[in-house]
Amino acid sequence: MNLQELILEAIHSPDYIPLIPAMLLEEIRVATSQEIEEKDFWRALSQLEKKLDVAFTKKGKVSSPADMGIFKGIFSASSRGTFGFVTVDDKEFFIPPGFTKGAIYSDTVAIKRIDMSSKYYGKGNEAEVVSIIERGITTLTGVTTLYGKGDFRIATLTPDNEKIHLKIIIPRNKLNGAQTGDKVLCRITKYPEGQFEDALGEVLLCLGGKDTLEANYKGILHSHGIATVFPDPVLAQAEEVSSEKISTQGRLDLRDKIIFTIDSYEAKDLDDAISIERTENGYILGVHIADVSHYVTQGSPLDKEAITRGTSVYFTDKVVPMLPKALSNGICSLNEGEDRLTLSAFMSLDNSGNILSTELRESVIRSRVKGIYSELNDILEKSTDSEFYKKYESLMVDFSTMLELYNILKKKSEKKGAMELESEEAKIILDEKGHPVDIVKRERGISERLIEQFMLCANEGVATFLHNASIPCVYRVHDEPDKEKIDAFALFARNLGVDTSPLRTKNTVTPSQLSAVLESAKEKGVSSIVSSILLRSLMKARYASIHKSHFGLNTECYCHFTSPIRRYPDLTVHRIVKALLNGQITDKNIGAYEKLASLSAQLSTDNEIRAVSAEREIEDLYMCVYMEDKVGQTLDCIITSVNSFGFFARTENLCQGLVSTESLGHGFVYDRDNHTLGRGKTIYRLGMSVKVKVKSVDVSLRQVNFELVEEKKKGTVIKSLDYPSKKKDRHPKRKRR
């Protein structure tokens, strides 16, 4: 342990009583039998105080901040920016107006309970910001507006992120050529010291006009920190390691086996291949994954860049890879007819699809063919009449066996209640100039689902193998949902006519119960809407170094093992597996692997959130550009989301727009429990069909505005049949506390 860790261990021990620094230092010296320099101790203590990991009492004694009623968390601003919230250990604190101390969205702040004399004092979850520990945002994108002339010219920046309620003043000598209406990348040079003060900034880069596709594209990349260029040392190392000759020494040689990849036509980073063998008791499924850890060694320039990126990011028109193309599309990609180093997982399964054992081996493979989803789906539909049959003819016996196992695994998954949320994905078609000309729904056939089931099997097998061996792992975990949120979901689903009887229980909610509700929603033709609301009611999946089950899959052990080219946690799992296979993990160094798993889990979760957010924003941008020339057109839509400010409606090709309450007229009331917006007998609810006109498109804000033309189906008052309706909250702000 380092000195900071020793201090934290001491003050968090159950029998610790606050001590003055000198006595705490002496206690640590005695407990550890170490000669600790006083200056080193004070330096460590000072660093911990800055991060609010320790606090001092009025008498100068070292204490835990929590023992003094001080907590650390991330500040989240309200929609108006006048108040906010801070979540600490799943408890949400309300920060009233005037108590934010100038904190803005994503700042790390220290908070304490509000004094009893305050008018905001209430039920125990009102707090005030006492200090800003770390600013969450240093650079941001936005649109400039210039005022004045000559020496008196200044500009203001309107941030793109609507959660950032901050007025930023940019002096004329810091504009870097920006004009009114330009999209820019800005650095904050001075933060406001109070809630109503302005910030100062400087333009780092002018991206172009706020309504152009190019400027907004660049803005999204910058705002999410998506680096599209690799540093020269990283590229040089990638070229060097990719020129290494493939060797079978110390590896299982599988080059004569029928092994092949199945992926999309566009995919160039092929990191998984499959094989199958029928046995007396069932099957041996081989999942062969690119051995990226052989080329990306821990602590190397390639590794440092990979852990910073965390994941490849897939946009409409490009991929921003986690690793340079010399690796991702080259030596690590399991290309057809080329020898490749792999880490193979062999799952022995019985005839019911249960994993009996998992064997892991370092190997070498040679993929027989690059299988394409659409081509194999065509063969499944047309058999020997398919134009693609000849390409796969030599593989059809094995592929037929794979289909047998897929159906077994699918049936097993359904039987144990693993949830299959119906999510519709858009495929945006671009012309030669990169302009969106069409949007269609992305189809998923049997071959896509087959690969999904096989990868799930491998991930479960590897996680179980490591857990049973008491070896560290980066688990993919999904916590149980909050019962109150599920009760609210059940009320909503019941109002759509969905059978929610499986959820009528006082016990913990199970995936099987929710799967039964989803099946009923499918029968009623509302599965897409119900899946969407259920997804909001569930916890977010994340990475963790501590073993926990995966609720959605109803699996005790699960990890990500199958995509090390594009996900860093998979790469970490590979390193741990290979260290185990080579006898490198001992009782003395297992702690280092535990720290590796913990760090990887934390960073990977953060990077995944960042990447998903950027991917969604780019998709929204292209959809807005596509809708620009649809202004004035009338479209059929389905209501997908209802809020106090209006409802969102989605077209058949998944483009979404807002029908605001202002356009509907006065008097509409939002029912939070039933997800409805109503006035008298007119009720707008999720799943309702409406006809809208495209009113306007704001590319810079990535927002499409609709206005209602007519309803296809008359709105009706919704009544709850199973659950007592809650009284409408006349003070929504109080409820949000």
C-alpha positions in Angstrom: 0.0 0.0 0.0 1.1 3.6 -0.6 0.9 6.2 2.1 -2.5 7.6 1.0 -4.0 4.1 1.1 -2.5 3.6 4.6 -4.1 6.8 5.9 -7.5 5.9 4.4 -7.3 2.4 5.9 -6.6 3.8 9.3 -9.4 6.4 9.4 -12.0 3.9 8.0 -11.2 1.2 10.5 -14.2 0.5 12.8 -12.4 1.5 16.0 -10.8 4.7 14.7 -11.3 7.9 16.8 -10.2 11.2 15.2 -6.6 12.0 15.9 -4.3 15.0 15.4 -2.0 14.4 12.4 1.1 13.7 14.5 -0.7 10.9 16.5 -2.2 9.4 13.3 1.3 9.3 11.8 2.7 7.5 14.8 -0.2 5.0 14.8 0.5 4.2 11.1 4.2 3.8 11.8 3.5 1.3 14.7 0.9 -0.6 12.7 3.1 -1.0 9.6 6.6 -1.0 11.2 7.7 1.5 8.5 9.9 4.5 8.9 7.6 7.2 7.3 9.0 10.7 6.8 6.9 13.5 8.3 7.0 15.6 5.1 5.8 12.6 3.0 2.9 12.0 5.4 1.8 15.7 5.2 2.1 15.7 1.5 -0.1 12.6 1.3 -2.6 14.0 3.8 -2.8 17.3 1.9 -3.5 15.5 -1.4 -6.3 13.5 0.3 -7.8 16.6 1.7 -7.9 18.3 -1.8 -9.8 15.2 -3.1 -12.1 15.3 0.0 -11.0 11.8 1.0 -10.2 13.1 4.5 -11.5 16.1 6.5 -10.3 18.0 9.5 -12.5 18.7 12.6 -12.6 22.1 14.2 -9.9 20.9 16.6 -7.7 19.9 13.7 -8.2 16.2 14.0 -8.2 13.9 10.9 -11.6 12.4 10.2 -13.6 10.7 7.5 -15.7 13.4 5.7 -18.8 11.2 6.0 -18.5 11.2 9.8 -18.7 15.0 9.6 -21.7 15.0 7.4 -19.7 15.9 4.2 -20.1 13.9 1.1 -18.6 13.8 -2.4 -20.5 13.4 -5.6 -21.2 14.5 -9.2 -23.3 17.6 -9.6 -26.3 17.3 -12.1 -28.0 20.6 -12.9 -31.8 20.9 -13.4 -33.3 21.8 -16.7 -33.4 25.5 -15.7 -30.0 25.4 -14.1 -31.2 27.2 -10.9 -30.9 24.1 -8.7 -29.5 20.6 -9.0 -28.9 17.1 -7.6 -26.0 15.1 -6.3 -26.1 11.3 -5.9 -24.0 9.7 -3.2 -24.2 5.9 -2.7 -27.6 5.7 -4.5 -29.0 8.5 -2.3 -30.0 11.7 -4.1 -29.5 15.0 -2.5 -31.5 18.1 -3.6 -29.4 21.3 -4.0 -31.8 24.3 -3.8 -31.4 27.6 -5.7 -28.6 29.7 -4.2 -26.8 26.7 -2.6 -25.0 25.4 -5.7 -21.9 27.6 -5.2 -21.5 28.0 -9.0 -21.3 24.3 -9.6 -22.1 23.2 -13.2 -23.0 19.9 -14.8 -20.5 17.0 -14.1 -18.5 18.9 -11.5 -17.2 16.8 -8.6 -18.5 18.6 -5.5 -18.5 18.4 -1.7 -21.9 18.8 -0.1 -23.3 18.9 3.4 -26.8 18.9 4.9 -28.6 22.3 4.9 -28.9 24.1 8.2 -32.2 23.5 10.0 -33.0 27.2 9.8 -33.1 27.2 6.0 -36.5 27.4 4.3 -35.4 24.4 2.2 -34.8 22.2 5.2 -37.1 19.2 4.9 -36.9 15.4 4.9 -33.2 15.0 5.2 -32.0 15.0 1.6 -31.5 18.8 1.1 -27.9 19.8 0.9 -25.6 22.6 -0.1 -22.4 22.6 -2.1 -19.5 23.6 0.2 -16.7 23.3 -2.3 -16.0 22.3 -5.9 -13.3 19.6 -5.8 -12.8 19.2 -9.6 -14.3 20.7 -12.6 -15.9 18.2 -14.9 -15.7 20.3 -18.0 -12.8 22.4 -19.1 -13.5 22.6 -22.8 -16.9 22.5 -24.6 -18.5 23.2 -27.9 -21.1 25.9 -28.6 -22.3 28.7 -30.9 -20.9 32.2 -30.7 -22.8 35.5 -30.9 -20.8 38.7 -31.3 -21.7 42.1 -29.9 -20.2 45.6 -30.4 -17.6 46.9 -32.7 -13.8 47.4 -32.8 -12.1 47.4 -29.4 -15.5 46.9 -27.7 -16.3 43.7 -29.6 -17.0 40.6 -27.3 -18.9 37.4 -27.8 -21.0 35.0 -25.8 -21.0 31.3 -26.2 -24.2 29.2 -26.0 -23.1 25.6 -25.0 -24.4 22.8 -27.2 -25.0 20.7 -24.1 -28.3 21.9 -22.7 -27.3 20.6 -19.2 -24.5 23.2 -19.0 -26.2 26.3 -17.8 -23.4 28.8 -18.1 -23.0 32.1 -19.8 -19.5 32.3 -21.2 -18.0 35.7 -22.2 -15.2 35.6 -24.9 -13.0 38.7 -25.2 -12.4 40.0 -28.8 -8.7 38.9 -28.7 -9.7 35.3 -27.8 -12.2 34.8 -30.7 -9.7 33.1 -33.0 -11.6 34.3 -36.1 -15.0 33.1 -34.9 -18.1 35.0 -36.2 -21.7 35.1 -35.1 -23.3 31.7 -35.7 -20.1 29.7 -35.8 -19.7 26.4 -34.0 -16.5 26.6 -31.9 -14.5 24.6 -29.5 -14.0 26.8 -26.4 -11.8 26.5 -23.3 -13.1 27.9 -20.0 -10.4 30.2 -18.6 -12.3 31.5 -15.6 -15.2 29.8 -13.8 -17.9 31.7 -12.0 -17.4 32.0 -8.3 -21.1 32.3 -7.6 -24.4 31.0 -9.1 -25.2 34.2 -11.0 -21.7 35.1 -12.3 -20.4 34.7 -15.9 -17.5 32.5 -17.0 -14.7 33.6 -19.3 -13.4 31.6 -22.2 -11.3 31.5 -25.4 -11.9 29.9 -28.8 -9.5 27.1 -29.4 -10.9 26.1 -32.8 -13.5 27.4 -35.2 -15.4 24.4 -36.6 -17.6 26.2 -39.1 -21.2 27.4 -39.5 -23.6 26.0 -36.8 -26.0 24.5 -39.3 -23.4 22.5 -41.3 -23.0 18.8 -41.0 -19.2 19.0 -40.9 -19.1 21.5 -38.0 -21.6 19.6 -35.9 -19.8 16.3 -36.6 -16.5 17.8 -35.4 -18.3 19.4 -32.4 -19.6 16.0 -31.2 -16.2 14.4 -31.5 -14.5 17.2 -29.6 -17.2 17.4 -26.9 -16.9 13.7 -26.1 -13.1 13.6 -26.4 -13.2 11.1 -29.3 -9.6 11.2 -30.8 -9.6 10.2 -34.5 -5.8 10.4 -34.9 -3.2 8.1 -33.2 0.1 9.6 -31.8 3.1 8.8 -33.9 4.8 6.5 -31.3 1.6 4.4 -31.2 1.4 4.1 -35.0 5.1 3.2 -35.1 4.7 0.4 -32.5 1.6 -0.9 -34.3 3.6 -1.2 -37.6 6.5 -2.9 -35.8 4.5 -5.6 -33.9 2.2 -6.3 -36.9 5.2 -7.3 -39.0 6.0 -10.2 -36.6 5.8 -13.6 -38.2 3.1 -16.0 -37.0 4.5 -18.9 -35.0 2.7 -22.0 -33.7 5.3 -22.6 -30.9 3.6 -23.3 -27.6 0.1 -23.0 -29.2 -2.6 -25.4 -30.3 -2.5 -25.6 -34.1 -6.1 -25.4 -35.4 -5.3 -24.4 -39.0 -6.7 -27.7 -40.5 -10.0 -27.3 -38.6 -13.2 -25.9 -40.1 -13.2 -22.5 -38.5 -14.8 -19.4 -40.0 -16.1 -15.9 -39.1 -19.6 -14.5 -39.5 -20.0 -10.7 -39.5 -21.6 -7.8 -41.5 -20.5 -7.1 -45.0 -18.8 -3.8 -43.9 -16.9 -5.3 -40.9 -13.1 -5.2 -41.2 -12.1 -5.9 -37.6 -13.0 -9.5 -37.4 -12.2 -10.6 -33.8 -14.2 -13.8 -33.4 -14.4 -17.1 -35.3 -16.4 -20.2 -34.5 -16.1 -24.0 -34.9 -18.4 -26.9 -33.8 -18.0 -30.6 -33.0 -20.7 -33.0 -32.1 -20.0 -35.4 -29.2 -21.8 -38.4 -27.6 -23.3 -36.2 -24.9 -23.8 -33.0 -26.9 -21.4 -30.5 -28.5 -18.1 -28.8 -28.2 -18.4 -25.1 -29.3 -15.2 -23.4 -30.2 -15.0 -19.6 -30.0 -11.7 -18.4 -31.3 -10.8 -14.8 -30.4 -8.0 -12.6 -31.8 -5.0 -12.7 -29.4 -4.7 -9.0 -29.1 -2.8 -9.1 -25.8 0.1 -10.8 -27.7 0.7 -7.6 -29.6 -0.6 -5.0 -27.1 1.6 -5.6 -24.1 0.7 -4.0 -20.7 2.2 -0.5 -20.2 3.3 -0.1 -23.9 2.3 3.0 -25.9 -0.3 0.9 -27.7 -1.8 -0.2 -24.3 -1.8 3.4 -22.9 -3.7 4.6 -25.9 -6.1 1.7 -25.8 -7.0 2.2 -22.2 -7.6 5.9 -22.8 -9.9 5.2 -25.7 -11.5 2.2 -24.0 -13.6 1.2 -27.0 -14.0 1.5 -30.7 -16.7 4.0 -31.6 -19.0 3.2 -34.5 -20.5 6.1 -36.3 -22.8 6.3 -39.4 -20.0 6.8 -41.9 -16.8 5.6 -40.1 -15.3 3.7 -37.3 -12.9 5.3 -34.8 -11.0 2.2 -33.7 -9.5 1.6 -30.2 -6.3 0.2 -32.0 -4.5 1.4 -35.1 -5.7 -0.2 -38.4 -2.4 -2.1 -38.7 -3.8 -4.2 -35.8 -7.6 -3.8 -35.9 -7.9 -4.4 -39.6 -4.6 -6.2 -40.1 -2.6 -8.7 -38.0 -5.4 -9.0 -35.3 -8.3 -9.4 -37.7 -9.2 -13.0 -38.4 -9.1 -12.5 -42.2 -10.1 -15.3 -44.6 -7.2 -17.7 -45.5 -4.6 -16.0 -43.2 -2.9 -17.5 -40.2 -3.8 -15.7 -37.0 -2.9 -15.9 -33.3 -6.0 -16.6 -31.2 -7.2 -17.4 -27.7 -9.7 -20.2 -28.0 -12.5 -21.1 -25.6 -13.9 -24.6 -26.0 -17.3 -25.0 -24.2 -18.5 -28.6 -23.7 -22.3 -28.5 -23.7 -24.9 -31.2 -23.1 -27.9 -31.7 -25.3 -29.8 -29.2 -23.3 -27.2 -26.4 -23.8 -25.8 -26.5 -20.3 -22.0 -25.7 -20.1 -20.3 -28.8 -18.6 -16.8 -27.4 -18.8 -14.7 -24.7 -20.4 -11.1 -25.2 -21.8 -9.0 -22.2 -22.7 -6.0 -22.5 -25.0 -3.6 -20.2 -26.9 -4.0 -21.2 -30.5 -3.4 -20.5 -34.2 -6.2 -20.6 -36.7 -6.9 -20.0 -40.4 -10.4 -18.9 -41.2 -11.9 -20.8 -44.1 -14.2 -18.0 -45.2 -15.5 -14.5 -44.2 -19.2 -15.3 -43.6 -21.7 -12.5 -44.2 -24.9 -12.3 -42.2 -27.1 -11.4 -45.1 -25.7 -14.2 -47.3 -26.2 -16.9 -44.8 -29.7 -15.6 -44.0 -30.4 -15.9 -47.7 -29.2 -19.5 -47.7 -31.4 -20.3 -44.7 -34.3 -18.9 -46.7 -33.6 -20.4 -50.1 -31.3 -23.3 -49.4 -29.5 -24.5 -52.5 -31.3 -22.0 -54.7 -29.4 -19.2 -53.0 -26.8 -17.4 -55.1 -24.4 -17.7 -52.2 -24.8 -21.4 -51.6 -21.6 -22.4 -53.5 -19.5 -20.0 -51.5 -20.4 -21.8 -48.2 -21.0 -25.4 -49.6 -18.0 -26.9 -47.8 -19.2 -25.4 -44.5 -22.8 -26.4 -44.6 -22.5 -29.6 -42.6 -20.9 -27.7 -39.7 -23.2 -24.8 -40.1 -26.2 -27.1 -39.9 -24.8 -28.5 -36.6 -24.3 -24.9 -35.4 -28.0 -24.2 -36.1 -28.9 -27.2 -34.0 -26.9 -25.9 -31.1 -28.3 -22.3 -31.6 -31.9 -23.5 -31.3 -31.0 -25.4 -28.1 -29.3 -22.4 -26.6 -32.2 -20.1 -27.6 -34.7 -22.5 -26.0 -32.6 -22.7 -22.9 -32.3 -18.9 -22.7 -36.1 -18.5 -23.1 -36.7 -21.2 -20.4 -34.5 -19.5 -17.8 -36.2 -16.2 -18.5 -33.3 -14.2 -20.0 -34.9 -10.9 -21.3 -34.8 -10.1 -25.0 -35.7 -6.4 -25.2 -36.9 -5.4 -28.7 -34.8 -2.5 -29.9 -35.1 -1.0 -33.4 -31.9 0.3 -34.9 -31.7 2.7 -37.8 -29.4 2.2 -40.8 -28.6 5.5 -42.4 -27.9 5.4 -46.2 -25.4 8.0 -47.5 -24.7 9.2 -51.0 -21.2 9.7 -52.5 -20.9 13.1 -50.7 -21.7 11.6 -47.3 -25.2 13.2 -47.3 -28.1 11.0 -45.8 -30.5 10.1 -48.5 -32.5 7.3 -46.8 -33.0 5.7 -43.4 -34.2 2.1 -43.0 -34.6 -0.3 -40.1 -31.7 -2.6 -39.5 -32.8 -6.2 -39.8 -31.5 -9.0 -37.6 -31.8 -12.6 -39.0 -31.0 -16.0 -37.6 -27.2 -15.8 -38.4 -26.9 -12.6 -36.3 -28.8 -14.3 -33.5 -26.7 -17.4 -33.8 -23.4 -15.5 -33.3 -25.0 -13.6 -30.4 -25.9 -16.8 -28.6 -22.4 -18.3 -29.2 -20.7 -15.2 -27.9 -23.0 -15.2 -24.8 -22.0 -18.8 -24.2 -18.3 -18.1 -24.5 -18.5 -15.0 -22.2 -20.4 -17.0 -19.6 -18.0 -19.9 -19.9 -14.9 -17.8 -19.4 -16.3 -15.8 -16.5 -17.4 -19.0 -14.7 -14.0 -20.6 -15.3 -12.2 -17.6 -13.7 -14.6 -17.3 -10.9 -14.4 -21.0 -10.0 -10.6 -20.7 -10.0 -10.7 -17.7 -7.7 -8.9 -15.6 -10.3 -9.6 -11.9 -10.9 -11.9 -10.9 -13.7 -13.6 -7.9 -15.3 -17.2 -9.0 -14.9 -20.1 -7.5 -16.9 -22.8 -7.0 -14.2 -26.4 -5.9 -14.3 -28.0 -5.1 -10.9 -31.5 -6.0 -9.9 -34.0 -3.2 -10.7 -35.6 -0.9 -8.2 -39.0 -2.4 -7.1 -40.8 1.0 -7.2 -39.6 1.6 -10.8 -40.9 -1.9 -11.8 -44.2 -1.2 -10.1 -44.5 2.0 -12.1 -43.6 0.1 -15.3 -46.3 -2.5 -14.5 -48.9 0.2 -14.1 -48.0 1.7 -17.5 -47.9 -1.7 -19.3 -51.2 -2.7 -17.8 -52.8 0.5 -19.2 -51.7 -0.6 -22.6 -53.6 -3.9 -22.2 -50.4 -5.9 -21.4 -50.7 -8.8 -19.0 -48.7 -7.8 -15.9 -49.9 -10.6 -13.6 -46.5 -12.2 -13.4 -45.3 -9.0 -11.5 -48.0 -9.3 -8.8 -45.6 -10.4 -6.1 -44.1 -8.9 -3.0 -40.9 -10.7 -3.7 -37.9 -9.6 -5.7 -38.6 -9.1 -9.4 -37.1 -11.8 -11.7 -36.1 -11.7 -15.3 -38.6 -14.5 -16.0 -41.4 -12.4 -14.8 -40.4 -9.5 -17.0 -39.9 -11.8 -20.0 -43.5 -13.0 -19.6 -44.6 -9.3 -19.7 -42.6 -8.7 -22.8 -44.1 -11.7 -24.5 -47.6 -10.4 -23.7 -46.6 -7.0 -25.1 -45.4 -8.7 -28.3 -48.8 -10.4 -28.7 -50.5 -7.0 -28.2 -48.3 -5.4 -30.9 -46.7 -2.9 -28.4 -43.4 -4.6 -27.7 -41.3 -1.8 -29.0 -42.8 0.8 -26.7 -43.0 -1.5 -23.7 -39.4 -2.6 -24.2 -38.4 1.1 -24.3 -40.0 1.9 -21.0 -38.8 -1.2 -19.4 -35.2 -0.3 -20.4 -35.6 3.0 -18.6 -36.8 1.2 -15.5 -33.8 -1.2 -15.4 -30.3 -0.5 -14.0 -27.5 0.1 -16.5 -25.1 -2.7 -17.2 -21.5 -1.9 -16.1 -18.1 -3.5 -15.6 -16.9 -4.6 -12.1 -14.0 -6.4 -10.6 -16.2 -7.9 -7.9 -18.4 -10.8 -8.9 -22.1 -10.1 -9.3 -24.8 -11.7 -11.4 -26.2 -10.3 -14.6 -29.9 -9.7 -14.0 -31.0 -9.2 -17.7 -29.3 -12.5 -18.9 -30.3 -14.3 -15.6 -26.7 -15.5 -15.5 -24.5 -15.9 -12.3 -21.2 -15.3 -14.1 -20.6 -13.1 -17.1 -17.8 -11.1 -18.7 -16.8 -9.7 -22.0 -14.2 -11.9 -23.6 -15.0 -11.9 -27.3 -14.1 -8.5 -28.7 -10.6 -7.4 -27.6 -10.0 -5.5 -30.8 -12.7 -3.0 -29.9 -13.2 -3.3 -26.1 -10.5 -2.8 -23.5 -12.2 -5.0 -20.7 -12.0 -8.0 -23.1 -8.3 -7.3 -23.6 -7.9 -7.2 -19.8 -9.7 -10.6 -19.4 -7.4 -12.0 -22.1 -4.3 -10.9 -20.2 -5.6 -12.5 -17.0 -6.5 -15.8 -18.8 -3.1 -16.0 -20.5 -1.2 -15.3 -17.2 -3.2 -18.1 -15.6 -2.5 -20.5 -18.5 1.3 -19.7 -18.3 1.4 -20.1 -14.5 2.2 -16.4 -13.9 -0.5 -15.8 -11.3 0.7 -16.6 -7.7 -0.4 -15.8 -4.2 2.2 -13.0 -4.1 1.2 -11.2 -7.2 -2.6 -11.9 -7.5 -3.2 -8.5 -5.9 -1.7 -6.8 -9.0 -4.2 -8.6 -11.2 -7.0 -7.6 -8.9 -5.9 -3.9 -9.3 -5.7 -4.4 -13.0 -9.2 -5.7 -13.2 -10.5 -2.9 -10.9 -8.9 -0.1 -12.9 -10.0 -1.6 -16.2 -13.6 -2.0 -15.0 -13.8 1.6 -13.8 -12.3 3.2 -16.9 -14.1 0.9 -19.3 -17.5 1.8 -17.8 -16.8 5.5 -18.2 -15.5 5.1 -21.7 -18.5 3.0 -22.8 -20.9 5.7 -21.6 -18.9 8.4 -23.5 -18.8 6.3 -26.7 -22.5 5.4 -26.7 -23.4 9.0 -26.1 -21.3 10.1 -29.1 -22.7 7.4 -31.3 -26.2 8.5 -30.5 -25.5 12.1 -31.1 -23.9 11.5 -34.5 -27.0 9.4 -35.5 -29.3 12.2 -34.3 -27.2 14.7 -36.4 -27.6 12.6 -39.6 -31.3 12.2 -38.9 -31.7 16.0 -38.5 -29.9 16.6 -41.8 -32.1 14.0 -43.5 -35.2 15.7 -42.1 -34.2 19.2 -43.3 -35.8 18.9 -46.7 -38.9 17.3 -45.1 -40.1 20.6 -43.5 -43.7 21.1 -44.4 -44.4 17.4 -45.1 -47.0 15.4 -43.3 -45.9 12.1 -41.7 -47.5 9.2 -39.8 -45.9 8.7 -36.4 -46.0 6.7 -33.1 -45.7 8.5 -29.8 -42.5 7.2 -28.1 -42.0 9.5 -25.1 -44.2 11.8 -23.1 -42.9 14.6 -20.9 -44.3 17.8 -19.2 -43.1 19.9 -22.1 -44.7 17.7 -24.8 -44.3 14.4 -26.5 -41.8 12.8 -28.9 -43.2 11.0 -32.0 -41.2 8.7 -34.3 -41.7 8.1 -38.0 -41.7 4.6 -39.6 -38.0 5.0 -40.4 -37.1 5.9 -36.8 -36.7 9.7 -37.1 -38.0 11.5 -34.0 -39.4 14.9 -33.4 -41.0 16.9 -30.6 -44.6 18.0 -30.4 -44.4 20.7 -27.7 -47.2 21.6 -25.3 -47.0 25.1 -26.7 -48.2 23.8 -30.1 -50.9 21.8 -28.5 -52.4 24.7 -26.6 -52.9 25.5 -22.9 -54.2 23.3 -20.2 -52.4 20.0 -20.8 -51.3 18.2 -17.6 -48.5 15.6 -17.5 -49.3 12.3 -15.6 -45.9 11.0 -14.6 -47.2 7.6 -13.4 -49.2 6.8 -16.6 -46.8 8.5 -19.1 -49.6 10.6 -20.5 -50.3 14.2 -21.4 -54.0 15.2 -21.1 -56.6 17.9 -21.2 -60.1 16.8 -20.5 -60.9 13.7 -22.5 -57.9 14.2 -24.9 -55.1 12.0 -23.7 -51.8 11.5 -25.5 -50.1 8.3 -24.5 -47.2 6.1 -25.5 -47.9 3.9 -28.6 -50.6 6.2 -29.9 -50.6 6.8 -33.7 -50.6 10.5 -34.7 -50.3 12.5 -37.9 -47.8 15.3 -37.7 -46.3 18.0 -39.9 -42.5 18.7 -39.9 -42.4 22.3 -38.5 -38.7 23.0 -38.2 -35.3 21.4 -37.9 -32.4 22.7 -35.8 -29.2 20.9 -36.9 -27.1 22.6 -34.3 -29.3 21.4 -31.4 -30.1 18.2 -33.2 -33.8 18.8 -32.7 -36.8 18.2 -35.1 -40.0 20.0 -34.2 -43.4 18.6 -35.2 -46.9 20.0 -35.0 -50.0 17.8 -34.7 -52.2 17.6 -37.8 -54.7 15.0 -36.6 -55.0 11.9 -34.5 -55.5 8.5 -36.2 -56.9 7.1 -33.0 -58.9 9.3 -30.6 -57.2 9.7 -27.2 -59.1 8.2 -24.3 -58.9 8.5 -20.6 -56.7 5.8 -19.1 -57.7 4.0 -16.0 -55.6 1.7 -13.9 -57.1 -1.8 -13.4 -54.5 -3.4 -11.2 -52.9 -0.7 -9.2 -54.4 2.3 -7.3 -53.7 5.5 -9.1 -51.5 8.0 -7.2 -52.6 11.5 -6.7 -51.2 14.0 -9.1 -48.2 15.8 -7.7 -49.1 19.5 -7.8 -45.5 20.4 -6.9 -43.2 18.4 -9.2 -40.1 20.2 -8.0 -40.7 18.9 -4.5 -41.1 15.4 -5.8 -37.8 15.6 -7.6 -36.0 16.1 -4.3 
